[in-house]
Amino acid sequence: FVQSRRGVSRIPSVMIGVDNEKLDDPARIVNAFASYFANSFAVDSADPDKLHKGDKIFLSEWITVEDVLTVCGKLPTTFISGEDSIPSFLVRDCQYCLAQPLARIFNLSISSHVFPTRWKTAQVLPIFKKGDKSVIQNYRPISILSNFAKVLESCVYNILFGQCKDYFSSNQHGFLQGRLTVTNLTCFTEFIMDAFGSVSQVDVIYTDFSKAFDNVCHRLLINKLKNFNLSKTFVLWLSSYLTDRRQCVCYKNFKSDYYKVSSGVPQGSNLGPLLFIIFCNDILSSLGDCALGYADDIKIFNKIETLSDARDLQYKLNLLVNWSLSNKLNLNVDKCSVMSFSRKQVTQLHNYVINNCSLKRCVMIKDLGVTFDSKLNFNTHITTICSEALKLLGFIFRNSRELKSEDALKTLYNTLVRTKLEYASVVWSPIYSTIFTPRCIPRERCRLWLSASRG
């Protein structure tokens, strides 16, 4: 709603390509986007399909008709469709007619270790990030897959997760049931508060991987799947699922040339996030309790009382650096940083390095949507979210004057404003229980807004 009213999703008619060339032809624009997005992928050194050879498994009922019905019933009632132009609402509305043939196709796919080729194609929509809207580099790709493929992936996800759920590191909080950004931040905050209780400081190293999801090496991922308690049938099937994928960029009824996806987990898929956290699981297990991850966002930390503690943190950082090299994921050193949390008068400032490059220090950082300061008082975070909530409230007010339904107005407030105010409040609100009260301006503004709508 907000982005559509602000025109955020609109692509200018004239774009600037990677080589600073002006493009005004939609056909050239989509191919320029395709060329830019294609460069995100790494070239794999081996075909995973060649790593596994064995006899075919006879057709088994891995997926039941009831499984298909359950997944189809959860599809959104939208017109979104992939390359096959079959919208999700149609699959959902026709689920009782489609469930039996789909279940048979899905089981045949798994038993023969072959993911359907036509379902490996994705349509890509360029989505603006920030900066100049006419610059192609300021866009990120969003992939739209076949709804049938997504149903199959959801069914397989339920099977795979059951096979490997007990093997995930407790330090991984991304894409796992019962673990969220909030649980990650809560564990982190509790560690710092415990250190403050013993008058200690905590040094934290925030890491950043360059396009981690796009650069996962298929060969390495398949090898990790073999060691992750997955049955051979699904390892072989996933090998087919990952390889020979392709994409095209769509814009104004124009399609780019197709380009190969040579690395990474499929974006927009249901299996992609699960495969990624499997890929990263070994490093989080190796780092121990003083590390927390949310997908590719990994931070390592330690209570610092002596020089030995700082050396221990550097050792863990070296483990992460070596892992990134052996797993072909590039650490973006310029975006990695270190921060010291302390309430002492004098803070120990230790130097931490990646490949002989010292990490930049910061006194404030935004971690999974919450702004942390070195004293852990969250003043800046509270001021920021109140300001953003006020701007959103004003925007909604200006664009919904025709709404007279109080329920509709309350829904807009609760969905767009209140969620921003209350996000991760369990992390920052208990620190100082009264600090938020005098700044709760959006709630009062909302009362005035509702009163005006009645008039």
C-alpha positions as CSV (number, residue, x, y, z in Angstrom):
1,F,0.0,0.0,0.0
2,V,2.7,2.5,1.1
3,Q,5.1,1.7,-1.8
4,S,2.3,1.8,-4.4
5,R,1.2,5.2,-3.2
6,R,4.7,6.5,-3.1
7,G,5.5,5.1,-6.5
8,V,8.5,3.1,-5.1
9,S,7.8,0.1,-7.4
10,R,7.8,2.1,-10.7
11,I,10.8,1.8,-13.0
12,P,11.7,5.0,-14.9
13,S,11.3,4.9,-18.7
14,V,15.0,5.8,-19.1
15,M,17.6,3.7,-17.2
16,I,21.3,4.0,-16.8
17,G,23.2,0.7,-17.5
18,V,26.2,-0.7,-15.8
19,D,28.5,1.0,-18.3
20,N,26.6,4.4,-17.8
21,E,24.8,3.9,-21.1
22,K,21.3,5.5,-21.3
23,L,18.6,3.0,-22.1
24,D,15.1,3.9,-23.2
25,D,14.0,0.8,-25.1
26,P,12.2,-1.7,-22.7
27,A,13.7,-4.6,-24.6
28,R,17.2,-3.3,-23.9
29,I,16.3,-2.4,-20.3
30,V,15.2,-6.0,-19.4
31,N,18.4,-7.4,-21.0
32,A,20.5,-4.9,-19.1
33,F,18.8,-6.0,-15.9
34,A,19.3,-9.7,-16.8
35,S,23.0,-9.1,-17.5
36,Y,23.5,-7.4,-14.2
37,F,21.6,-10.0,-12.1
38,A,23.4,-12.8,-13.9
39,N,26.7,-11.5,-12.7
40,S,25.7,-12.2,-9.1
41,F,26.1,-15.9,-9.5
42,A,29.4,-17.9,-9.2
43,V,30.6,-20.5,-11.7
44,D,30.5,-23.9,-10.0
45,S,33.5,-26.2,-10.7
46,A,31.5,-29.4,-10.9
47,D,28.0,-30.6,-11.8
48,P,26.3,-32.0,-8.6
49,D,24.4,-34.6,-10.7
50,K,27.7,-36.3,-11.6
51,L,28.6,-36.7,-7.9
52,H,25.8,-39.3,-7.3
53,K,25.1,-42.4,-9.2
54,G,22.9,-45.3,-8.2
55,D,19.9,-47.4,-9.0
56,K,16.5,-45.7,-9.4
57,I,14.1,-46.1,-6.5
58,F,10.7,-47.6,-7.3
59,L,7.7,-45.2,-7.1
60,S,6.8,-44.6,-3.4
61,E,4.1,-42.5,-1.8
62,W,6.3,-39.8,-0.3
63,I,3.5,-37.2,-0.7
64,T,-0.1,-38.0,-0.1
65,V,-3.2,-36.3,-1.6
66,E,-3.9,-34.9,1.8
67,D,-0.5,-33.3,1.9
68,V,-1.2,-31.6,-1.4
69,L,-4.6,-30.4,-0.3
70,T,-3.1,-29.0,2.9
71,V,-0.5,-27.0,1.0
72,C,-2.9,-25.8,-1.7
73,G,-5.3,-24.6,0.9
74,K,-2.6,-22.2,2.2
75,L,-1.9,-20.6,-1.2
76,P,-2.7,-16.9,-1.4
77,T,-5.8,-15.9,-3.4
78,T,-3.8,-13.7,-5.8
79,F,-3.1,-13.5,-9.6
80,I,0.6,-14.1,-9.1
81,S,1.9,-16.7,-11.5
82,G,5.2,-18.0,-12.9
83,E,6.3,-19.0,-16.3
84,D,3.3,-21.2,-16.8
85,S,0.8,-18.3,-16.2
86,I,-1.3,-20.4,-13.8
87,P,-2.2,-18.0,-10.9
88,S,-2.1,-19.2,-7.3
89,F,-5.9,-18.5,-6.7
90,L,-6.7,-21.0,-9.5
91,V,-4.5,-23.7,-8.0
92,R,-6.2,-23.1,-4.6
93,D,-9.7,-23.0,-6.0
94,C,-9.2,-26.2,-8.1
95,Q,-7.2,-28.1,-5.4
96,Y,-9.7,-31.0,-5.1
97,C,-9.4,-31.7,-8.9
98,L,-5.6,-31.2,-9.0
99,A,-4.6,-32.9,-5.7
100,Q,-4.5,-36.5,-7.0
101,P,-2.6,-35.9,-10.3
102,L,-0.2,-33.6,-8.6
103,A,0.5,-36.1,-5.8
104,R,1.3,-38.7,-8.5
105,I,3.6,-36.3,-10.4
106,F,5.3,-35.2,-7.2
107,N,6.0,-38.8,-6.1
108,L,7.3,-39.7,-9.6
109,S,9.6,-36.7,-9.4
110,I,11.1,-37.8,-6.1
111,S,11.4,-41.5,-6.9
112,S,13.1,-40.8,-10.2
113,H,15.3,-38.1,-8.6
114,V,14.3,-35.5,-11.3
115,F,12.8,-32.1,-10.6
116,P,10.6,-31.1,-13.6
117,T,12.6,-28.9,-16.0
118,R,9.8,-26.5,-16.8
119,W,9.5,-25.7,-13.1
120,K,13.1,-24.6,-12.9
121,T,12.4,-21.4,-14.8
122,A,11.8,-18.2,-12.8
123,Q,10.6,-14.8,-13.9
124,V,12.5,-12.0,-12.3
125,L,11.0,-8.6,-11.3
126,P,13.5,-5.7,-10.6
127,I,12.7,-4.1,-7.2
128,F,14.2,-0.7,-6.2
129,K,16.4,-0.6,-3.1
130,K,17.6,2.9,-2.6
131,G,19.5,5.7,-4.4
132,D,18.9,6.8,-7.9
133,K,15.9,5.0,-9.4
134,S,17.3,5.2,-12.9
135,V,20.5,3.2,-12.1
136,I,20.2,-0.5,-12.7
137,Q,22.7,-1.4,-9.9
138,N,20.2,0.1,-7.4
139,Y,17.7,-2.8,-8.0
140,R,17.5,-6.3,-6.6
141,P,15.8,-9.3,-8.2
142,I,12.6,-10.9,-7.0
143,S,11.9,-14.3,-8.5
144,I,8.4,-15.5,-9.3
145,L,8.2,-19.3,-9.6
146,S,5.5,-21.7,-10.8
147,N,2.8,-22.3,-8.2
148,F,2.9,-26.0,-8.9
149,A,6.7,-26.0,-8.1
150,K,6.0,-24.1,-4.9
151,V,3.4,-26.7,-3.8
152,L,5.9,-29.5,-4.5
153,E,8.6,-27.7,-2.6
154,S,6.3,-27.2,0.4
155,C,5.4,-30.8,0.5
156,V,9.1,-31.8,0.3
157,Y,10.0,-29.2,2.9
158,N,7.8,-30.9,5.5
159,I,9.5,-34.2,4.8
160,L,13.1,-32.8,4.8
161,F,12.6,-30.7,7.9
162,G,11.4,-33.8,9.8
163,Q,14.6,-35.6,8.8
164,C,17.1,-32.9,9.8
165,K,15.4,-30.6,12.5
166,D,17.4,-32.1,15.3
167,Y,20.7,-31.3,13.6
168,F,20.4,-27.5,13.4
169,S,22.6,-25.4,15.6
170,S,20.8,-23.7,18.5
171,N,22.6,-20.5,17.4
172,Q,20.7,-20.3,14.1
173,H,17.5,-18.3,14.5
174,G,16.6,-17.9,10.8
175,F,13.8,-19.8,9.0
176,L,13.2,-22.2,11.9
177,Q,10.0,-22.7,13.7
178,G,10.0,-21.0,17.1
179,R,13.1,-19.0,16.3
180,L,12.9,-15.4,15.0
181,T,14.8,-12.2,14.8
182,V,13.4,-11.4,18.3
183,T,14.7,-14.7,19.8
184,N,18.1,-13.9,18.3
185,L,18.2,-10.4,19.8
186,T,16.8,-11.6,23.1
187,C,19.7,-14.1,23.5
188,F,22.2,-11.4,22.6
189,T,20.8,-8.8,25.0
190,E,20.7,-11.3,27.9
191,F,24.4,-12.1,27.3
192,I,25.3,-8.4,27.4
193,M,23.2,-7.7,30.5
194,D,24.8,-10.6,32.3
195,A,28.2,-9.1,31.4
196,F,27.1,-5.7,32.7
197,G,26.1,-7.4,35.9
198,S,29.7,-8.5,36.5
199,V,31.0,-5.1,35.4
200,S,32.5,-6.5,32.2
201,Q,32.4,-5.3,28.6
202,V,31.3,-7.3,25.5
203,D,33.0,-7.0,22.2
204,V,30.8,-8.0,19.2
205,I,31.9,-8.5,15.6
206,Y,29.2,-8.1,13.0
207,T,29.9,-9.8,9.7
208,D,28.6,-9.3,6.2
209,F,28.6,-11.8,3.4
210,S,28.4,-10.6,-0.2
211,K,25.3,-12.0,-1.9
212,A,25.5,-15.1,0.2
213,F,22.2,-16.7,-1.0
214,D,23.3,-16.3,-4.7
215,N,26.8,-17.7,-4.2
216,V,26.2,-21.0,-2.5
217,C,28.2,-23.6,-4.3
218,H,26.0,-26.4,-5.4
219,R,28.7,-29.0,-5.2
220,L,29.5,-28.1,-1.6
221,L,25.8,-27.9,-0.6
222,I,25.2,-31.4,-2.0
223,N,28.1,-32.8,0.0
224,K,26.7,-31.2,3.2
225,L,23.3,-32.6,2.5
226,K,24.8,-36.1,2.4
227,N,26.1,-35.6,5.9
228,F,22.9,-34.1,7.3
229,N,20.8,-37.2,7.9
230,L,18.9,-36.8,4.6
231,S,18.0,-40.0,2.7
232,K,19.8,-40.7,-0.5
233,T,16.6,-40.3,-2.4
234,F,16.2,-36.7,-1.4
235,V,19.9,-35.9,-1.9
236,L,19.7,-37.0,-5.5
237,W,16.4,-35.2,-6.0
238,L,17.8,-32.0,-4.5
239,S,20.8,-32.3,-6.8
240,S,18.4,-32.2,-9.8
241,Y,16.4,-29.4,-8.1
242,L,19.5,-27.2,-7.9
243,T,21.0,-27.6,-11.3
244,D,20.1,-26.3,-14.8
245,R,17.9,-23.5,-13.5
246,R,17.3,-20.4,-15.6
247,Q,15.7,-17.0,-15.2
248,C,14.5,-14.1,-17.3
249,V,13.7,-10.5,-16.4
250,C,10.1,-9.2,-17.0
251,Y,9.2,-5.5,-17.4
252,K,6.3,-3.8,-19.3
253,N,5.3,-7.0,-21.1
254,F,8.9,-7.5,-22.3
255,K,11.1,-10.5,-21.4
256,S,14.9,-10.6,-21.4
257,D,16.9,-13.4,-22.8
258,Y,17.2,-16.4,-20.4
259,Y,20.3,-16.7,-18.3
260,K,21.6,-19.6,-16.3
261,V,21.6,-19.7,-12.5
262,S,24.9,-21.4,-11.8
263,S,25.0,-21.1,-8.1
264,G,22.9,-20.2,-5.0
265,V,19.7,-21.4,-3.6
266,P,16.6,-20.6,-5.6
267,Q,15.2,-17.2,-4.7
268,G,11.5,-17.0,-3.9
269,S,11.4,-20.8,-3.3
270,N,10.2,-22.6,-0.2
271,L,13.2,-24.9,-0.1
272,G,15.9,-22.2,-0.6
273,P,16.0,-20.9,3.0
274,L,16.1,-24.4,4.4
275,L,19.0,-25.3,2.1
276,F,20.9,-22.2,3.1
277,I,20.8,-22.7,6.8
278,I,21.9,-26.3,6.2
279,F,24.8,-24.9,4.3
280,C,25.8,-22.6,7.1
281,N,25.1,-25.0,10.0
282,D,28.6,-26.3,10.4
283,I,30.2,-22.9,11.1
284,L,27.6,-21.9,13.7
285,S,28.2,-25.2,15.5
286,S,31.9,-24.7,15.4
287,L,31.7,-21.1,16.8
288,G,29.9,-22.3,20.0
289,D,27.6,-20.3,22.2
290,C,29.2,-16.9,21.6
291,A,27.8,-16.7,18.1
292,L,24.3,-16.0,16.8
293,G,23.0,-16.2,13.3
294,Y,19.9,-15.2,11.4
295,A,20.5,-16.8,8.0
296,D,23.6,-15.1,6.7
297,D,23.7,-12.4,9.4
298,I,26.3,-13.8,11.8
299,K,27.7,-12.0,14.8
300,I,30.3,-13.4,17.2
301,F,31.0,-11.9,20.6
302,N,32.8,-12.5,23.9
303,K,33.0,-11.1,27.4
304,I,36.2,-9.1,27.5
305,E,38.1,-8.9,30.8
306,T,41.6,-9.7,29.7
307,L,43.8,-9.6,26.6
308,S,43.3,-13.4,26.3
309,D,39.5,-12.9,25.9
310,A,40.1,-10.5,22.9
311,R,42.5,-13.1,21.4
312,D,39.8,-15.8,21.8
313,L,37.4,-13.6,19.9
314,Q,39.9,-13.0,17.1
315,Y,40.4,-16.8,17.0
316,K,36.7,-17.3,16.4
317,L,36.8,-14.6,13.7
318,N,39.6,-16.5,12.0
319,L,37.5,-19.6,12.0
320,L,34.7,-17.8,10.3
321,V,37.1,-16.3,7.7
322,N,38.7,-19.7,6.9
323,W,35.2,-21.2,6.6
324,S,34.1,-18.5,4.2
325,L,37.1,-19.1,2.0
326,S,36.7,-22.9,1.9
327,N,32.9,-22.5,1.3
328,K,33.4,-19.8,-1.4
329,L,31.3,-17.1,0.3
330,N,33.0,-13.8,0.3
331,L,33.1,-11.7,3.5
332,N,32.6,-8.0,2.7
333,V,35.3,-6.6,5.0
334,D,34.2,-3.0,4.4
335,K,30.8,-3.8,5.9
336,C,32.1,-5.9,8.8
337,S,32.4,-3.9,12.1
338,V,33.2,-4.3,15.8
339,M,31.4,-2.7,18.7
340,S,32.1,-2.7,22.4
341,F,29.2,-2.7,24.9
342,S,30.2,-1.3,28.3
343,R,29.0,0.8,31.1
344,K,32.4,1.4,32.6
345,Q,34.1,4.7,32.4
346,V,37.0,3.3,30.4
347,T,36.4,0.9,27.5
348,Q,39.1,-1.5,26.3
349,L,39.6,-1.0,22.6
350,H,41.0,-4.1,21.0
351,N,41.9,-4.4,17.3
352,Y,40.3,-7.2,15.3
353,V,41.4,-8.0,11.8
354,I,40.3,-9.9,8.7
355,N,43.1,-10.7,6.3
356,N,45.3,-8.0,8.0
357,C,42.6,-5.4,7.5
358,S,41.4,-3.8,10.8
359,L,37.7,-3.8,11.3
360,K,36.0,-0.4,11.6
361,R,34.6,0.5,15.1
362,C,31.1,1.8,15.7
363,V,29.3,3.2,18.7
364,M,25.9,2.4,17.3
365,I,24.6,-0.3,15.0
366,K,21.3,-1.5,13.6
367,D,21.0,-5.2,14.3
368,L,18.0,-7.1,12.8
369,G,15.9,-3.9,12.9
370,V,16.8,-2.7,16.4
371,T,19.4,0.1,16.9
372,F,21.9,-0.8,19.6
373,D,24.1,1.7,21.4
374,S,27.2,0.9,23.5
375,K,25.4,1.5,26.8
376,L,22.4,-0.6,25.8
377,N,19.8,2.1,26.7
378,F,18.0,2.1,23.3
379,N,17.3,5.9,23.4
380,T,18.2,6.3,19.7
381,H,16.1,3.3,18.7
382,I,13.0,4.6,20.5
383,T,13.4,8.1,19.0
384,T,13.8,6.6,15.5
385,I,10.8,4.3,15.6
386,C,8.6,7.1,16.9
387,S,9.7,9.4,14.1
388,E,9.1,6.7,11.5
389,A,5.7,5.9,13.0
390,L,4.7,9.5,12.9
391,K,5.7,9.8,9.2
392,L,3.7,6.7,8.4
393,L,0.7,7.9,10.3
394,G,0.7,11.2,8.4
395,F,1.1,9.4,5.1
396,I,-1.9,7.1,5.8
397,F,-3.9,10.1,6.9
398,R,-3.2,12.0,3.7
399,N,-4.0,9.0,1.5
400,S,-7.1,7.6,3.3
401,R,-9.3,10.7,3.7
402,E,-12.2,8.9,1.9
403,L,-12.3,6.2,4.5
404,K,-15.1,6.6,7.0
405,S,-15.0,3.2,8.6
406,E,-13.3,3.3,12.0
407,D,-12.5,-0.4,11.7
408,A,-10.6,0.2,8.4
409,L,-8.7,3.0,10.0
410,K,-7.8,1.0,13.0
411,T,-6.6,-1.9,10.7
412,L,-4.3,0.5,8.9
413,Y,-2.9,1.8,12.2
414,N,-2.4,-1.6,13.7
415,T,-0.9,-3.0,10.5
416,L,1.4,-0.2,9.5
417,V,2.1,1.9,12.5
418,R,1.7,-0.2,15.6
419,T,3.7,-3.0,14.3
420,K,6.6,-0.6,13.8
421,L,6.3,0.7,17.3
422,E,6.1,-2.7,19.0
423,Y,8.6,-4.7,16.9
424,A,11.1,-6.5,19.2
425,S,9.7,-4.5,22.2
426,V,10.5,-7.5,24.4
427,V,14.2,-6.7,23.7
428,W,14.3,-3.0,24.3
429,S,11.3,-2.1,26.4
430,P,12.3,-4.0,29.6
431,I,15.6,-2.1,29.8
432,Y,13.9,1.2,30.8
433,S,10.2,0.7,31.4
434,T,9.2,4.4,31.5
435,I,11.3,5.8,28.6
436,F,8.7,5.0,25.9
437,T,5.7,6.6,27.7
438,P,6.3,10.3,27.0
439,R,7.1,9.5,23.4
440,C,4.0,7.6,22.5
441,I,2.8,10.5,20.2
442,P,1.5,8.2,17.4
443,R,-1.2,6.7,19.7
444,E,-2.5,10.2,20.6
445,R,-2.3,11.3,16.9
446,C,-4.3,8.2,16.0
447,R,-7.1,9.1,18.5
448,L,-7.3,12.6,16.9
449,W,-7.3,11.0,13.4
450,L,-10.2,8.6,14.3
451,S,-12.1,11.6,15.8
452,A,-11.6,13.6,12.6
453,S,-12.8,10.7,10.5
454,R,-16.1,10.5,12.4
455,G,-16.7,14.1,11.8
